Amino acid sequence: MDIDQFVAKSIGLWRSMRSGHSLAFQQFEDVLSTISISAAQENDPEIINFLLTNKKADSSKISSPFKMTWKAESDWNTEEESVSSGSCILIPLPVSSNAGLLFRSVGYAEEESAISEYLFLDDGTFILNTKYGQSIAEERIWFASENLRCRSSIIRTSSGTGILQTSFASEVRKIQN
């Protein structure tokens, strides 16, 4: 699999059920989310602005930019905070057929822009590694079928020696009639 195939397979509206274990707080969390993934054009004003502010992204080499929005409900937060939502722009920059960089306007583990390294395994599993200011995240995404994908993550301390959180999600594509 390459990044263009992965993004094409990911486009759509997904219903996600994620279970997380926060080792730091010794808590379990269940999160139900609706995730929308849509293709973006390279001339989209949001993409252009992001590339202008991020000098490390060579706009001539990007491939399959996309946008993601989400709305999540957690059983861990208080009533006022039980629903969270957000969006981000993701811009892949391949360096080979199975590896590259992924520029993110908002990261997974920390709410800051991030540059992730990605790699595809021979079985099509997408591995994403991101170093943030306070943590390191490893995400794995794979497709069990056309309309079912799985995602796992491990968030480590910034030194990489301690595990802060683990999670697993199953994501089912909503079929549009």
Buried (B, 14 or more C-beta within 10 A) or exposed (E): BBBEEBBEBBBBBBEBEBEBBBEEEEEEBEBEBBBBBEEBEBEBEBBEEBBEEBEEBEBEEBBBBBBBBBBBBBEBBEEEEEEEEEEBBBBBBBEEEBBBBBBBBBBBBBEEBBBBBBEBEEEBBBBBEBBBEEBBBBBBBBBEEEBEBBBBBBBBEEEEEEEBBBBBBBBBBEEEE
